[in-house]
Amino acid sequence: MEDYLQYMKTLRCQMNDVEDQAAKISVEEQMQITTIQSLESDLTSGSVSLSYLLLRLSHT
């Protein structure tokens, strides 16, 4: 019986470790998604600005 309790204790510890690792990965993934969205927004803004400048240059 004592072996079983030790096994369960070890299993719970391992499960906690896996849950902690999954949470860290999730946070990192969300940070990467946010960074990508920000970069996409910056690229879109830069593209619009460039298009505007090119349009103005073509009309001068």
PDBQT receptor file of N, H, CA, C and O in Angstrom, charges set to zero:
ATOM      1  N   MET A   1       0.818  -1.195   0.000  1.00  0.00    +0.000 N 
ATOM      2  CA  MET A   1       0.000   0.000   0.000  1.00  0.00    +0.000 C 
ATOM      3  C   MET A   1       0.865   1.265   0.000  1.00  0.00    +0.000 C 
ATOM      4  O   MET A   1       0.551   2.252  -0.665  1.00  0.00    +0.000 OA
ATOM      5  N   GLU A   2       1.957   1.207   0.760  1.00  0.00    +0.000 N 
ATOM      6  H   GLU A   2       2.212   0.405   1.300  1.00  0.00    +0.000 HD
ATOM      7  CA  GLU A   2       2.834   2.362   0.839  1.00  0.00    +0.000 C 
ATOM      8  C   GLU A   2       3.471   2.661  -0.519  1.00  0.00    +0.000 C 
ATOM      9  O   GLU A   2       3.663   3.821  -0.883  1.00  0.00    +0.000 OA
ATOM     10  N   ASP A   3       3.795   1.600  -1.261  1.00  0.00    +0.000 N 
ATOM     11  H   ASP A   3       3.639   0.658  -0.965  1.00  0.00    +0.000 HD
ATOM     12  CA  ASP A   3       4.352   1.791  -2.613  1.00  0.00    +0.000 C 
ATOM     13  C   ASP A   3       3.347   2.506  -3.515  1.00  0.00    +0.000 C 
ATOM     14  O   ASP A   3       3.712   3.378  -4.304  1.00  0.00    +0.000 OA
ATOM     15  N   TYR A   4       2.087   2.125  -3.386  1.00  0.00    +0.000 N 
ATOM     16  H   TYR A   4       1.790   1.417  -2.745  1.00  0.00    +0.000 HD
ATOM     17  CA  TYR A   4       1.037   2.747  -4.188  1.00  0.00    +0.000 C 
ATOM     18  C   TYR A   4       0.923   4.241  -3.867  1.00  0.00    +0.000 C 
ATOM     19  O   TYR A   4       0.803   5.068  -4.770  1.00  0.00    +0.000 OA
ATOM     20  N   LEU A   5       0.961   4.572  -2.588  1.00  0.00    +0.000 N 
ATOM     21  H   LEU A   5       1.059   3.899  -1.854  1.00  0.00    +0.000 HD
ATOM     22  CA  LEU A   5       0.856   5.973  -2.183  1.00  0.00    +0.000 C 
ATOM     23  C   LEU A   5       2.057   6.772  -2.686  1.00  0.00    +0.000 C 
ATOM     24  O   LEU A   5       1.907   7.916  -3.116  1.00  0.00    +0.000 OA
ATOM     25  N   GLN A   6       3.237   6.178  -2.635  1.00  0.00    +0.000 N 
ATOM     26  H   GLN A   6       3.358   5.248  -2.287  1.00  0.00    +0.000 HD
ATOM     27  CA  GLN A   6       4.432   6.847  -3.146  1.00  0.00    +0.000 C 
ATOM     28  C   GLN A   6       4.319   7.038  -4.653  1.00  0.00    +0.000 C 
ATOM     29  O   GLN A   6       4.684   8.088  -5.182  1.00  0.00    +0.000 OA
ATOM     30  N   TYR A   7       3.812   6.015  -5.343  1.00  0.00    +0.000 N 
ATOM     31  H   TYR A   7       3.516   5.162  -4.913  1.00  0.00    +0.000 HD
ATOM     32  CA  TYR A   7       3.610   6.114  -6.787  1.00  0.00    +0.000 C 
ATOM     33  C   TYR A   7       2.641   7.237  -7.118  1.00  0.00    +0.000 C 
ATOM     34  O   TYR A   7       2.893   8.020  -8.034  1.00  0.00    +0.000 OA
ATOM     35  N   MET A   8       1.545   7.328  -6.392  1.00  0.00    +0.000 N 
ATOM     36  H   MET A   8       1.340   6.692  -5.648  1.00  0.00    +0.000 HD
ATOM     37  CA  MET A   8       0.546   8.378  -6.629  1.00  0.00    +0.000 C 
ATOM     38  C   MET A   8       1.137   9.763  -6.353  1.00  0.00    +0.000 C 
ATOM     39  O   MET A   8       0.857  10.717  -7.078  1.00  0.00    +0.000 OA
ATOM     40  N   LYS A   9       1.946   9.866  -5.312  1.00  0.00    +0.000 N 
ATOM     41  H   LYS A   9       2.173   9.091  -4.723  1.00  0.00    +0.000 HD
ATOM     42  CA  LYS A   9       2.588  11.136  -4.979  1.00  0.00    +0.000 C 
ATOM     43  C   LYS A   9       3.541  11.558  -6.102  1.00  0.00    +0.000 C 
ATOM     44  O   LYS A   9       3.562  12.720  -6.506  1.00  0.00    +0.000 OA
ATOM     45  N   THR A  10       4.321  10.606  -6.593  1.00  0.00    +0.000 N 
ATOM     46  H   THR A  10       4.303   9.662  -6.265  1.00  0.00    +0.000 HD
ATOM     47  CA  THR A  10       5.250  10.876  -7.695  1.00  0.00    +0.000 C 
ATOM     48  C   THR A  10       4.489  11.256  -8.964  1.00  0.00    +0.000 C 
ATOM     49  O   THR A  10       4.876  12.183  -9.676  1.00  0.00    +0.000 OA
ATOM     50  N   LEU A  11       3.419  10.541  -9.235  1.00  0.00    +0.000 N 
ATOM     51  H   LEU A  11       3.105   9.788  -8.656  1.00  0.00    +0.000 HD
ATOM     52  CA  LEU A  11       2.604  10.825 -10.419  1.00  0.00    +0.000 C 
ATOM     53  C   LEU A  11       2.015  12.226 -10.348  1.00  0.00    +0.000 C 
ATOM     54  O   LEU A  11       2.025  12.951 -11.343  1.00  0.00    +0.000 OA
ATOM     55  N   ARG A  12       1.503  12.617  -9.189  1.00  0.00    +0.000 N 
ATOM     56  H   ARG A  12       1.494  12.028  -8.381  1.00  0.00    +0.000 HD
ATOM     57  CA  ARG A  12       0.922  13.957  -9.011  1.00  0.00    +0.000 C 
ATOM     58  C   ARG A  12       1.993  15.024  -9.217  1.00  0.00    +0.000 C 
ATOM     59  O   ARG A  12       1.727  16.062  -9.824  1.00  0.00    +0.000 OA
ATOM     60  N   CYS A  13       3.187  14.777  -8.718  1.00  0.00    +0.000 N 
ATOM     61  H   CYS A  13       3.402  13.935  -8.225  1.00  0.00    +0.000 HD
ATOM     62  CA  CYS A  13       4.292  15.723  -8.891  1.00  0.00    +0.000 C 
ATOM     63  C   CYS A  13       4.634  15.869 -10.374  1.00  0.00    +0.000 C 
ATOM     64  O   CYS A  13       4.840  16.979 -10.865  1.00  0.00    +0.000 OA
ATOM     65  N   GLN A  14       4.692  14.747 -11.078  1.00  0.00    +0.000 N 
ATOM     66  H   GLN A  14       4.524  13.845 -10.679  1.00  0.00    +0.000 HD
ATOM     67  CA  GLN A  14       4.977  14.788 -12.512  1.00  0.00    +0.000 C 
ATOM     68  C   GLN A  14       3.866  15.502 -13.279  1.00  0.00    +0.000 C 
ATOM     69  O   GLN A  14       4.139  16.253 -14.215  1.00  0.00    +0.000 OA
ATOM     70  N   MET A  15       2.626  15.271 -12.888  1.00  0.00    +0.000 N 
ATOM     71  H   MET A  15       2.403  14.661 -12.128  1.00  0.00    +0.000 HD
ATOM     72  CA  MET A  15       1.503  15.942 -13.548  1.00  0.00    +0.000 C 
ATOM     73  C   MET A  15       1.565  17.451 -13.314  1.00  0.00    +0.000 C 
ATOM     74  O   MET A  15       1.271  18.230 -14.221  1.00  0.00    +0.000 OA
ATOM     75  N   ASN A  16       1.940  17.864 -12.119  1.00  0.00    +0.000 N 
ATOM     76  H   ASN A  16       2.179  17.232 -11.382  1.00  0.00    +0.000 HD
ATOM     77  CA  ASN A  16       2.080  19.290 -11.831  1.00  0.00    +0.000 C 
ATOM     78  C   ASN A  16       3.179  19.903 -12.687  1.00  0.00    +0.000 C 
ATOM     79  O   ASN A  16       3.030  21.012 -13.202  1.00  0.00    +0.000 OA
ATOM     80  N   ASP A  17       4.285  19.177 -12.838  1.00  0.00    +0.000 N 
ATOM     81  H   ASP A  17       4.406  18.276 -12.420  1.00  0.00    +0.000 HD
ATOM     82  CA  ASP A  17       5.386  19.664 -13.674  1.00  0.00    +0.000 C 
ATOM     83  C   ASP A  17       4.933  19.847 -15.121  1.00  0.00    +0.000 C 
ATOM     84  O   ASP A  17       5.260  20.847 -15.760  1.00  0.00    +0.000 OA
ATOM     85  N   VAL A  18       4.180  18.875 -15.630  1.00  0.00    +0.000 N 
ATOM     86  H   VAL A  18       3.914  18.063 -15.110  1.00  0.00    +0.000 HD
ATOM     87  CA  VAL A  18       3.683  18.953 -17.002  1.00  0.00    +0.000 C 
ATOM     88  C   VAL A  18       2.707  20.120 -17.159  1.00  0.00    +0.000 C 
ATOM     89  O   VAL A  18       2.750  20.833 -18.162  1.00  0.00    +0.000 OA
ATOM     90  N   GLU A  19       1.840  20.315 -16.186  1.00  0.00    +0.000 N 
ATOM     91  H   GLU A  19       1.805  19.736 -15.371  1.00  0.00    +0.000 HD
ATOM     92  CA  GLU A  19       0.887  21.432 -16.223  1.00  0.00    +0.000 C 
ATOM     93  C   GLU A  19       1.623  22.771 -16.207  1.00  0.00    +0.000 C 
ATOM     94  O   GLU A  19       1.256  23.692 -16.937  1.00  0.00    +0.000 OA
ATOM     95  N   ASP A  20       2.651  22.878 -15.381  1.00  0.00    +0.000 N 
ATOM     96  H   ASP A  20       2.949  22.130 -14.787  1.00  0.00    +0.000 HD
ATOM     97  CA  ASP A  20       3.445  24.117 -15.329  1.00  0.00    +0.000 C 
ATOM     98  C   ASP A  20       4.124  24.385 -16.665  1.00  0.00    +0.000 C 
ATOM     99  O   ASP A  20       4.130  25.517 -17.149  1.00  0.00    +0.000 OA
ATOM    100  N   GLN A  21       4.698  23.336 -17.264  1.00  0.00    +0.000 N 
ATOM    101  H   GLN A  21       4.693  22.416 -16.871  1.00  0.00    +0.000 HD
ATOM    102  CA  GLN A  21       5.368  23.478 -18.554  1.00  0.00    +0.000 C 
ATOM    103  C   GLN A  21       4.363  23.889 -19.632  1.00  0.00    +0.000 C 
ATOM    104  O   GLN A  21       4.665  24.740 -20.469  1.00  0.00    +0.000 OA
ATOM    105  N   ALA A  22       3.178  23.291 -19.614  1.00  0.00    +0.000 N 
ATOM    106  H   ALA A  22       2.933  22.600 -18.935  1.00  0.00    +0.000 HD
ATOM    107  CA  ALA A  22       2.141  23.637 -20.595  1.00  0.00    +0.000 C 
ATOM    108  C   ALA A  22       1.715  25.096 -20.442  1.00  0.00    +0.000 C 
ATOM    109  O   ALA A  22       1.486  25.787 -21.435  1.00  0.00    +0.000 OA
ATOM    110  N   ALA A  23       1.612  25.555 -19.213  1.00  0.00    +0.000 N 
ATOM    111  H   ALA A  23       1.798  24.993 -18.406  1.00  0.00    +0.000 HD
ATOM    112  CA  ALA A  23       1.231  26.950 -18.977  1.00  0.00    +0.000 C 
ATOM    113  C   ALA A  23       2.305  27.894 -19.513  1.00  0.00    +0.000 C 
ATOM    114  O   ALA A  23       1.983  28.915 -20.120  1.00  0.00    +0.000 OA
ATOM    115  N   LYS A  24       3.573  27.563 -19.295  1.00  0.00    +0.000 N 
ATOM    116  H   LYS A  24       3.834  26.734 -18.801  1.00  0.00    +0.000 HD
ATOM    117  CA  LYS A  24       4.670  28.390 -19.802  1.00  0.00    +0.000 C 
ATOM    118  C   LYS A  24       4.657  28.430 -21.321  1.00  0.00    +0.000 C 
ATOM    119  O   LYS A  24       4.855  29.487 -21.920  1.00  0.00    +0.000 OA
ATOM    120  N   ILE A  25       4.427  27.290 -21.939  1.00  0.00    +0.000 N 
ATOM    121  H   ILE A  25       4.266  26.431 -21.452  1.00  0.00    +0.000 HD
ATOM    122  CA  ILE A  25       4.376  27.226 -23.403  1.00  0.00    +0.000 C 
ATOM    123  C   ILE A  25       3.212  28.059 -23.918  1.00  0.00    +0.000 C 
ATOM    124  O   ILE A  25       3.347  28.765 -24.917  1.00  0.00    +0.000 OA
ATOM    125  N   SER A  26       2.074  27.980 -23.243  1.00  0.00    +0.000 N 
ATOM    126  H   SER A  26       1.965  27.406 -22.432  1.00  0.00    +0.000 HD
ATOM    127  CA  SER A  26       0.901  28.741 -23.653  1.00  0.00    +0.000 C 
ATOM    128  C   SER A  26       1.160  30.245 -23.582  1.00  0.00    +0.000 C 
ATOM    129  O   SER A  26       0.771  30.989 -24.482  1.00  0.00    +0.000 OA
ATOM    130  N   VAL A  27       1.812  30.685 -22.517  1.00  0.00    +0.000 N 
ATOM    131  H   VAL A  27       2.128  30.080 -21.786  1.00  0.00    +0.000 HD
ATOM    132  CA  VAL A  27       2.133  32.108 -22.371  1.00  0.00    +0.000 C 
ATOM    133  C   VAL A  27       3.094  32.540 -23.473  1.00  0.00    +0.000 C 
ATOM    134  O   VAL A  27       2.915  33.591 -24.087  1.00  0.00    +0.000 OA
ATOM    135  N   GLU A  28       4.112  31.721 -23.717  1.00  0.00    +0.000 N 
ATOM    136  H   GLU A  28       4.258  30.866 -23.218  1.00  0.00    +0.000 HD
ATOM    137  CA  GLU A  28       5.089  32.047 -24.761  1.00  0.00    +0.000 C 
ATOM    138  C   GLU A  28       4.420  32.094 -26.142  1.00  0.00    +0.000 C 
ATOM    139  O   GLU A  28       4.700  32.978 -26.952  1.00  0.00    +0.000 OA
ATOM    140  N   GLU A  29       3.546  31.141 -26.386  1.00  0.00    +0.000 N 
ATOM    141  H   GLU A  29       3.318  30.423 -25.729  1.00  0.00    +0.000 HD
ATOM    142  CA  GLU A  29       2.828  31.108 -27.661  1.00  0.00    +0.000 C 
ATOM    143  C   GLU A  29       1.975  32.362 -27.841  1.00  0.00    +0.000 C 
ATOM    144  O   GLU A  29       1.944  32.944 -28.925  1.00  0.00    +0.000 OA
ATOM    145  N   GLN A  30       1.286  32.776 -26.780  1.00  0.00    +0.000 N 
ATOM    146  H   GLN A  30       1.311  32.303 -25.899  1.00  0.00    +0.000 HD
ATOM    147  CA  GLN A  30       0.444  33.970 -26.865  1.00  0.00    +0.000 C 
ATOM    148  C   GLN A  30       1.288  35.214 -27.107  1.00  0.00    +0.000 C 
ATOM    149  O   GLN A  30       0.884  36.106 -27.853  1.00  0.00    +0.000 OA
ATOM    150  N   MET A  31       2.465  35.275 -26.476  1.00  0.00    +0.000 N 
ATOM    151  H   MET A  31       2.794  34.550 -25.871  1.00  0.00    +0.000 HD
ATOM    152  CA  MET A  31       3.360  36.410 -26.701  1.00  0.00    +0.000 C 
ATOM    153  C   MET A  31       3.817  36.454 -28.159  1.00  0.00    +0.000 C 
ATOM    154  O   MET A  31       3.909  37.527 -28.755  1.00  0.00    +0.000 OA
ATOM    155  N   GLN A  32       4.100  35.294 -28.724  1.00  0.00    +0.000 N 
ATOM    156  H   GLN A  32       4.026  34.422 -28.240  1.00  0.00    +0.000 HD
ATOM    157  CA  GLN A  32       4.528  35.239 -30.119  1.00  0.00    +0.000 C 
ATOM    158  C   GLN A  32       3.393  35.646 -31.058  1.00  0.00    +0.000 C 
ATOM    159  O   GLN A  32       3.623  36.349 -32.042  1.00  0.00    +0.000 OA
ATOM    160  N   ILE A  33       2.177  35.211 -30.759  1.00  0.00    +0.000 N 
ATOM    161  H   ILE A  33       1.990  34.640 -29.960  1.00  0.00    +0.000 HD
ATOM    162  CA  ILE A  33       1.019  35.593 -31.569  1.00  0.00    +0.000 C 
ATOM    163  C   ILE A  33       0.827  37.110 -31.526  1.00  0.00    +0.000 C 
ATOM    164  O   ILE A  33       0.591  37.740 -32.557  1.00  0.00    +0.000 OA
ATOM    165  N   THR A  34       0.930  37.684 -30.341  1.00  0.00    +0.000 N 
ATOM    166  H   THR A  34       1.122  37.172 -29.504  1.00  0.00    +0.000 HD
ATOM    167  CA  THR A  34       0.782  39.134 -30.191  1.00  0.00    +0.000 C 
ATOM    168  C   THR A  34       1.863  39.876 -30.963  1.00  0.00    +0.000 C 
ATOM    169  O   THR A  34       1.582  40.883 -31.613  1.00  0.00    +0.000 OA
ATOM    170  N   THR A  35       3.094  39.388 -30.898  1.00  0.00    +0.000 N 
ATOM    171  H   THR A  35       3.322  38.570 -30.371  1.00  0.00    +0.000 HD
ATOM    172  CA  THR A  35       4.196  40.007 -31.637  1.00  0.00    +0.000 C 
ATOM    173  C   THR A  35       3.954  39.937 -33.135  1.00  0.00    +0.000 C 
ATOM    174  O   THR A  35       4.172  40.918 -33.846  1.00  0.00    +0.000 OA
ATOM    175  N   ILE A  36       3.513  38.800 -33.614  1.00  0.00    +0.000 N 
ATOM    176  H   ILE A  36       3.336  38.003 -33.036  1.00  0.00    +0.000 HD
ATOM    177  CA  ILE A  36       3.239  38.637 -35.043  1.00  0.00    +0.000 C 
ATOM    178  C   ILE A  36       2.124  39.578 -35.482  1.00  0.00    +0.000 C 
ATOM    179  O   ILE A  36       2.222  40.211 -36.533  1.00  0.00    +0.000 OA
ATOM    180  N   GLN A  37       1.067  39.671 -34.683  1.00  0.00    +0.000 N 
ATOM    181  H   GLN A  37       0.987  39.157 -33.829  1.00  0.00    +0.000 HD
ATOM    182  CA  GLN A  37      -0.034  40.572 -35.033  1.00  0.00    +0.000 C 
ATOM    183  C   GLN A  37       0.438  42.020 -35.072  1.00  0.00    +0.000 C 
ATOM    184  O   GLN A  37       0.025  42.786 -35.942  1.00  0.00    +0.000 OA
ATOM    185  N   SER A  38       1.288  42.391 -34.148  1.00  0.00    +0.000 N 
ATOM    186  H   SER A  38       1.624  41.769 -33.441  1.00  0.00    +0.000 HD
ATOM    187  CA  SER A  38       1.828  43.749 -34.128  1.00  0.00    +0.000 C 
ATOM    188  C   SER A  38       2.683  44.011 -35.363  1.00  0.00    +0.000 C 
ATOM    189  O   SER A  38       2.582  45.072 -35.979  1.00  0.00    +0.000 OA
ATOM    190  N   LEU A  39       3.519  43.051 -35.721  1.00  0.00    +0.000 N 
ATOM    191  H   LEU A  39       3.601  42.189 -35.221  1.00  0.00    +0.000 HD
ATOM    192  CA  LEU A  39       4.357  43.201 -36.911  1.00  0.00    +0.000 C 
ATOM    193  C   LEU A  39       3.512  43.282 -38.181  1.00  0.00    +0.000 C 
ATOM    194  O   LEU A  39       3.812  44.064 -39.083  1.00  0.00    +0.000 OA
ATOM    195  N   GLU A  40       2.460  42.476 -38.246  1.00  0.00    +0.000 N 
ATOM    196  H   GLU A  40       2.217  41.841 -37.513  1.00  0.00    +0.000 HD
ATOM    197  CA  GLU A  40       1.560  42.539 -39.399  1.00  0.00    +0.000 C 
ATOM    198  C   GLU A  40       0.915  43.914 -39.503  1.00  0.00    +0.000 C 
ATOM    199  O   GLU A  40       0.794  44.472 -40.594  1.00  0.00    +0.000 OA
ATOM    200  N   SER A  41       0.505  44.449 -38.371  1.00  0.00    +0.000 N 
ATOM    201  H   SER A  41       0.603  43.996 -37.485  1.00  0.00    +0.000 HD
ATOM    202  CA  SER A  41      -0.103  45.783 -38.347  1.00  0.00    +0.000 C 
ATOM    203  C   SER A  41       0.897  46.834 -38.812  1.00  0.00    +0.000 C 
ATOM    204  O   SER A  41       0.558  47.724 -39.592  1.00  0.00    +0.000 OA
ATOM    205  N   ASP A  42       2.145  46.722 -38.323  1.00  0.00    +0.000 N 
ATOM    206  H   ASP A  42       2.421  45.999 -37.689  1.00  0.00    +0.000 HD
ATOM    207  CA  ASP A  42       3.181  47.666 -38.743  1.00  0.00    +0.000 C 
ATOM    208  C   ASP A  42       3.435  47.576 -40.246  1.00  0.00    +0.000 C 
ATOM    209  O   ASP A  42       3.596  48.598 -40.913  1.00  0.00    +0.000 OA
ATOM    210  N   LEU A  43       3.472  46.360 -40.777  1.00  0.00    +0.000 N 
ATOM    211  H   LEU A  43       3.341  45.529 -40.236  1.00  0.00    +0.000 HD
ATOM    212  CA  LEU A  43       3.683  46.178 -42.219  1.00  0.00    +0.000 C 
ATOM    213  C   LEU A  43       2.536  46.777 -43.029  1.00  0.00    +0.000 C 
ATOM    214  O   LEU A  43       2.756  47.413 -44.059  1.00  0.00    +0.000 OA
ATOM    215  N   THR A  44       1.321  46.566 -42.555  1.00  0.00    +0.000 N 
ATOM    216  H   THR A  44       1.142  46.049 -41.718  1.00  0.00    +0.000 HD
ATOM    217  CA  THR A  44       0.162  47.122 -43.247  1.00  0.00    +0.000 C 
ATOM    218  C   THR A  44       0.219  48.643 -43.237  1.00  0.00    +0.000 C 
ATOM    219  O   THR A  44      -0.026  49.291 -44.254  1.00  0.00    +0.000 OA
ATOM    220  N   SER A  45       0.540  49.198 -42.088  1.00  0.00    +0.000 N 
ATOM    221  H   SER A  45       0.739  48.672 -41.262  1.00  0.00    +0.000 HD
ATOM    222  CA  SER A  45       0.639  50.651 -41.968  1.00  0.00    +0.000 C 
ATOM    223  C   SER A  45       1.738  51.193 -42.877  1.00  0.00    +0.000 C 
ATOM    224  O   SER A  45       1.549  52.208 -43.549  1.00  0.00    +0.000 OA
ATOM    225  N   GLY A  46       2.883  50.519 -42.899  1.00  0.00    +0.000 N 
ATOM    226  H   GLY A  46       3.037  49.695 -42.354  1.00  0.00    +0.000 HD
ATOM    227  CA  GLY A  46       3.976  50.937 -43.774  1.00  0.00    +0.000 C 
ATOM    228  C   GLY A  46       3.604  50.837 -45.236  1.00  0.00    +0.000 C 
ATOM    229  O   GLY A  46       3.987  51.687 -46.040  1.00  0.00    +0.000 OA
ATOM    230  N   SER A  47       2.866  49.811 -45.581  1.00  0.00    +0.000 N 
ATOM    231  H   SER A  47       2.555  49.120 -44.928  1.00  0.00    +0.000 HD
ATOM    232  CA  SER A  47       2.438  49.629 -46.965  1.00  0.00    +0.000 C 
ATOM    233  C   SER A  47       1.478  50.741 -47.391  1.00  0.00    +0.000 C 
ATOM    234  O   SER A  47       1.580  51.269 -48.498  1.00  0.00    +0.000 OA
ATOM    235  N   VAL A  48       0.553  51.087 -46.507  1.00  0.00    +0.000 N 
ATOM    236  H   VAL A  48       0.470  50.658 -45.608  1.00  0.00    +0.000 HD
ATOM    237  CA  VAL A  48      -0.395  52.162 -46.807  1.00  0.00    +0.000 C 
ATOM    238  C   VAL A  48       0.356  53.487 -46.956  1.00  0.00    +0.000 C 
ATOM    239  O   VAL A  48       0.078  54.263 -47.871  1.00  0.00    +0.000 OA
ATOM    240  N   SER A  49       1.298  53.739 -46.064  1.00  0.00    +0.000 N 
ATOM    241  H   SER A  49       1.524  53.108 -45.321  1.00  0.00    +0.000 HD
ATOM    242  CA  SER A  49       2.080  54.981 -46.139  1.00  0.00    +0.000 C 
ATOM    243  C   SER A  49       2.887  55.039 -47.438  1.00  0.00    +0.000 C 
ATOM    244  O   SER A  49       2.949  56.080 -48.092  1.00  0.00    +0.000 OA
ATOM    245  N   LEU A  50       3.493  53.930 -47.797  1.00  0.00    +0.000 N 
ATOM    246  H   LEU A  50       3.443  53.084 -47.265  1.00  0.00    +0.000 HD
ATOM    247  CA  LEU A  50       4.277  53.881 -49.026  1.00  0.00    +0.000 C 
ATOM    248  C   LEU A  50       3.379  54.101 -50.240  1.00  0.00    +0.000 C 
ATOM    249  O   LEU A  50       3.750  54.830 -51.160  1.00  0.00    +0.000 OA
ATOM    250  N   SER A  51       2.223  53.487 -50.251  1.00  0.00    +0.000 N 
ATOM    251  H   SER A  51       1.922  52.895 -49.504  1.00  0.00    +0.000 HD
ATOM    252  CA  SER A  51       1.291  53.673 -51.364  1.00  0.00    +0.000 C 
ATOM    253  C   SER A  51       0.873  55.132 -51.484  1.00  0.00    +0.000 C 
ATOM    254  O   SER A  51       0.783  55.674 -52.586  1.00  0.00    +0.000 OA
ATOM    255  N   TYR A  52       0.619  55.762 -50.340  1.00  0.00    +0.000 N 
ATOM    256  H   TYR A  52       0.692  55.322 -49.445  1.00  0.00    +0.000 HD
ATOM    257  CA  TYR A  52       0.228  57.169 -50.330  1.00  0.00    +0.000 C 
ATOM    258  C   TYR A  52       1.351  58.039 -50.892  1.00  0.00    +0.000 C 
ATOM    259  O   TYR A  52       1.106  58.924 -51.712  1.00  0.00    +0.000 OA
ATOM    260  N   LEU A  53       2.568  57.788 -50.454  1.00  0.00    +0.000 N 
ATOM    261  H   LEU A  53       2.768  57.069 -49.788  1.00  0.00    +0.000 HD
ATOM    262  CA  LEU A  53       3.705  58.570 -50.949  1.00  0.00    +0.000 C 
ATOM    263  C   LEU A  53       3.914  58.372 -52.444  1.00  0.00    +0.000 C 
ATOM    264  O   LEU A  53       4.175  59.335 -53.166  1.00  0.00    +0.000 OA
ATOM    265  N   LEU A  54       3.803  57.148 -52.908  1.00  0.00    +0.000 N 
ATOM    266  H   LEU A  54       3.591  56.366 -52.322  1.00  0.00    +0.000 HD
ATOM    267  CA  LEU A  54       3.979  56.868 -54.331  1.00  0.00    +0.000 C 
ATOM    268  C   LEU A  54       2.881  57.556 -55.139  1.00  0.00    +0.000 C 
ATOM    269  O   LEU A  54       3.146  58.080 -56.221  1.00  0.00    +0.000 OA
ATOM    270  N   LEU A  55       1.674  57.557 -54.632  1.00  0.00    +0.000 N 
ATOM    271  H   LEU A  55       1.459  57.132 -53.753  1.00  0.00    +0.000 HD
ATOM    272  CA  LEU A  55       0.575  58.222 -55.307  1.00  0.00    +0.000 C 
ATOM    273  C   LEU A  55       0.818  59.714 -55.401  1.00  0.00    +0.000 C 
ATOM    274  O   LEU A  55       0.581  60.320 -56.447  1.00  0.00    +0.000 OA
ATOM    275  N   ARG A  56       1.291  60.314 -54.315  1.00  0.00    +0.000 N 
ATOM    276  H   ARG A  56       1.484  59.822 -53.466  1.00  0.00    +0.000 HD
ATOM    277  CA  ARG A  56       1.582  61.755 -54.335  1.00  0.00    +0.000 C 
ATOM    278  C   ARG A  56       2.714  62.060 -55.280  1.00  0.00    +0.000 C 
ATOM    279  O   ARG A  56       2.674  63.070 -55.983  1.00  0.00    +0.000 OA
ATOM    280  N   LEU A  57       3.724  61.215 -55.316  1.00  0.00    +0.000 N 
ATOM    281  H   LEU A  57       3.757  60.395 -54.744  1.00  0.00    +0.000 HD
ATOM    282  CA  LEU A  57       4.864  61.448 -56.222  1.00  0.00    +0.000 C 
ATOM    283  C   LEU A  57       4.433  61.348 -57.692  1.00  0.00    +0.000 C 
ATOM    284  O   LEU A  57       4.946  62.066 -58.551  1.00  0.00    +0.000 OA
ATOM    285  N   SER A  58       3.491  60.454 -57.960  1.00  0.00    +0.000 N 
ATOM    286  H   SER A  58       3.074  59.872 -57.262  1.00  0.00    +0.000 HD
ATOM    287  CA  SER A  58       3.068  60.282 -59.354  1.00  0.00    +0.000 C 
ATOM    288  C   SER A  58       2.203  61.448 -59.833  1.00  0.00    +0.000 C 
ATOM    289  O   SER A  58       2.030  61.637 -61.037  1.00  0.00    +0.000 OA
ATOM    290  N   HIS A  59       1.660  62.229 -58.895  1.00  0.00    +0.000 N 
ATOM    291  H   HIS A  59       1.801  62.075 -57.917  1.00  0.00    +0.000 HD
ATOM    292  CA  HIS A  59       0.817  63.368 -59.273  1.00  0.00    +0.000 C 
ATOM    293  C   HIS A  59       1.576  64.695 -59.252  1.00  0.00    +0.000 C 
ATOM    294  O   HIS A  59       0.973  65.754 -59.427  1.00  0.00    +0.000 OA
ATOM    295  N   THR A  60       2.869  64.646 -59.045  1.00  0.00    +0.000 N 
ATOM    296  H   THR A  60       3.358  63.785 -58.903  1.00  0.00    +0.000 HD
ATOM    297  CA  THR A  60       3.641  65.904 -59.030  1.00  0.00    +0.000 C 
ATOM    298  C   THR A  60       4.395  66.093 -60.326  1.00  0.00    +0.000 C 
ATOM    299  O   THR A  60       5.096  67.091 -60.492  1.00  0.00    +0.000 OA
TER     300      THR A  60
